[in-house]
């Protein structure tokens, strides 16, 4: 069984290969979500896109999700506001957590920043507590950088 790092290295290769000739952000987000979901089997994997003062649901895989999130609200809105990756080991202890699914127990949210502005966030939820760590942060930040640098 490959290690988490080996899996992420494979994921990065796959994502680079599917986005290299595609400039459409939604298409690249959709394929990225599919690659991450099929590799890791997280509870929920998806993007929220910045539209004005809200995050709006983008491509995702998993159960039905919240459609709009205000800046500074929940884990996604807070990561957007702070312009930094947030790892939450127990979402039930995160002040202001937005519970789109009661089965989500931990979460990582990675902002996609281009030209010093957050354009979207990658949100991944797990049923396991403490699922995400600094390895996930490092590689998922690389994932969003690939998309940000290969799309219009």
C-alpha positions as CSV (number, residue, x, y, z in Angstrom):
1,X,0.0,0.0,0.0
2,X,1.5,3.4,-1.0
3,X,2.1,6.0,1.7
4,X,0.1,9.2,1.9
5,X,3.1,11.1,0.4
6,X,3.3,8.6,-2.5
7,X,-0.4,8.9,-3.1
8,X,-0.2,12.7,-3.2
9,X,2.7,12.6,-5.6
10,X,0.6,10.5,-7.9
11,X,-2.3,12.9,-7.5
12,X,-0.1,15.9,-8.4
13,X,1.0,14.1,-11.6
14,X,-2.6,13.3,-12.5
15,X,-3.8,16.8,-11.9
16,X,-1.0,18.3,-13.9
17,X,-1.8,16.0,-16.8
18,X,-5.5,16.9,-16.9
19,X,-5.2,20.7,-16.4
20,X,-2.1,21.3,-18.6
21,X,-4.2,22.0,-21.8
22,X,-7.4,23.1,-20.1
23,X,-8.0,26.7,-19.1
24,X,-11.5,26.4,-17.8
25,X,-11.6,26.7,-14.0
26,X,-14.7,24.7,-13.5
27,X,-13.5,21.8,-15.6
28,X,-10.2,21.7,-13.8
29,X,-11.9,21.9,-10.4
30,X,-14.2,19.0,-11.4
31,X,-11.4,16.8,-12.5
32,X,-9.3,17.6,-9.4
33,X,-12.1,16.7,-7.1
34,X,-12.6,13.4,-8.9
35,X,-8.9,12.6,-8.6
36,X,-8.8,13.4,-4.9
37,X,-12.0,11.6,-4.2
38,X,-11.1,8.5,-6.1
39,X,-7.6,8.4,-4.5
40,X,-8.5,9.1,-0.9
41,X,-12.2,8.4,-0.5
42,X,-12.9,11.4,1.7
43,X,-16.5,12.0,3.0
44,X,-16.8,15.2,0.9
45,X,-14.4,16.9,-1.5
46,X,-15.2,20.1,-3.3
47,X,-14.6,23.7,-4.2
48,X,-16.4,26.8,-3.2
49,X,-15.9,29.8,-5.6
50,X,-15.8,33.4,-4.4
51,X,-18.6,35.5,-5.8
52,X,-18.8,38.9,-4.1
53,X,-19.0,38.4,-0.4
54,X,-20.0,34.8,-0.5
55,X,-18.5,31.4,-1.4
56,X,-20.8,29.6,-3.8
57,X,-20.7,25.8,-4.2
58,X,-18.7,24.6,-7.1
59,X,-17.7,21.1,-8.3
60,X,-17.8,18.5,-5.6
61,X,-18.2,14.8,-4.8
62,X,-20.1,13.6,-1.7
63,X,-23.4,14.2,-0.1
64,X,-25.5,17.4,-0.7
65,X,-23.7,20.5,0.5
66,X,-24.3,24.0,1.7
67,X,-24.8,26.2,-1.3
68,X,-23.5,29.6,0.0
69,X,-21.2,30.6,2.8
70,X,-20.5,34.1,3.9
71,X,-17.0,35.5,4.4
72,X,-15.7,34.7,7.9
73,X,-18.4,32.1,8.5
74,X,-17.6,28.4,9.2
75,X,-14.3,26.8,8.4
76,X,-14.5,27.7,4.7
77,X,-15.4,31.4,5.2
78,X,-12.7,31.7,7.9
79,X,-10.0,30.2,5.7
80,X,-11.1,32.7,2.9
81,X,-11.0,35.6,5.3
82,X,-7.6,34.7,6.8
83,X,-6.2,33.6,3.4
84,X,-4.7,30.6,5.0
85,X,-5.2,26.8,5.2
86,X,-7.2,25.6,8.2
87,X,-7.0,22.1,9.6
88,X,-9.8,21.3,12.0
89,X,-9.4,18.0,13.9
90,X,-12.9,18.1,15.4
91,X,-15.4,20.3,13.6
92,X,-17.8,20.1,16.4
93,X,-15.4,22.2,18.5
94,X,-14.9,24.9,15.8
95,X,-16.8,28.0,16.8
96,X,-19.3,28.8,14.1
97,X,-18.9,25.5,12.2
98,X,-21.5,25.1,9.5
99,X,-22.8,21.6,9.7
100,X,-23.8,20.7,6.2
101,X,-23.6,17.0,7.2
102,X,-23.6,15.6,10.8
103,X,-21.3,12.8,9.6
104,X,-18.4,15.2,9.0
105,X,-15.9,15.2,11.9
106,X,-12.7,16.8,10.6
107,X,-12.0,19.2,7.8
108,X,-9.3,20.9,5.8
109,X,-9.9,24.1,3.8
110,X,-7.3,25.4,1.4
111,X,-7.7,28.8,-0.2
112,X,-6.8,29.2,-3.9
113,X,-5.0,32.5,-4.1
114,X,-4.2,34.3,-7.4
115,X,-3.0,37.9,-7.6
116,X,-3.1,38.2,-3.8
117,X,-6.9,37.4,-3.8
118,X,-8.7,34.2,-2.8
119,X,-10.7,33.0,-5.8
120,X,-11.9,29.7,-4.3
121,X,-11.4,27.3,-1.5
122,X,-10.8,23.6,-1.6
123,X,-12.9,22.0,1.2
124,X,-12.4,18.4,2.3
125,X,-14.3,16.7,5.0
126,X,-13.7,13.3,6.7
127,X,-15.9,11.1,8.9
128,X,-12.7,10.5,11.0
129,X,-11.6,12.8,13.7
130,X,-8.1,14.2,13.2
131,X,-7.9,13.0,9.6
132,X,-5.8,15.8,8.2
133,X,-2.2,16.9,9.0
134,X,0.7,19.0,7.7
135,X,1.3,16.5,4.8
136,X,-2.3,17.1,3.6
137,X,-1.8,20.8,3.9
138,X,1.5,20.8,2.0
139,X,0.1,18.7,-0.9
140,X,-3.3,20.3,-1.1
141,X,-1.7,23.7,-1.3
142,X,0.3,22.4,-4.3
143,X,-3.0,21.1,-5.8
144,X,-4.7,24.5,-5.6
145,X,-1.6,26.2,-7.0
146,X,-1.6,24.0,-10.0
147,X,-5.2,24.9,-10.7
148,X,-4.6,28.6,-10.0
149,X,-1.7,28.7,-12.4
150,X,-3.3,26.8,-15.2
151,X,-6.7,28.4,-15.6
152,X,-8.2,31.7,-16.6
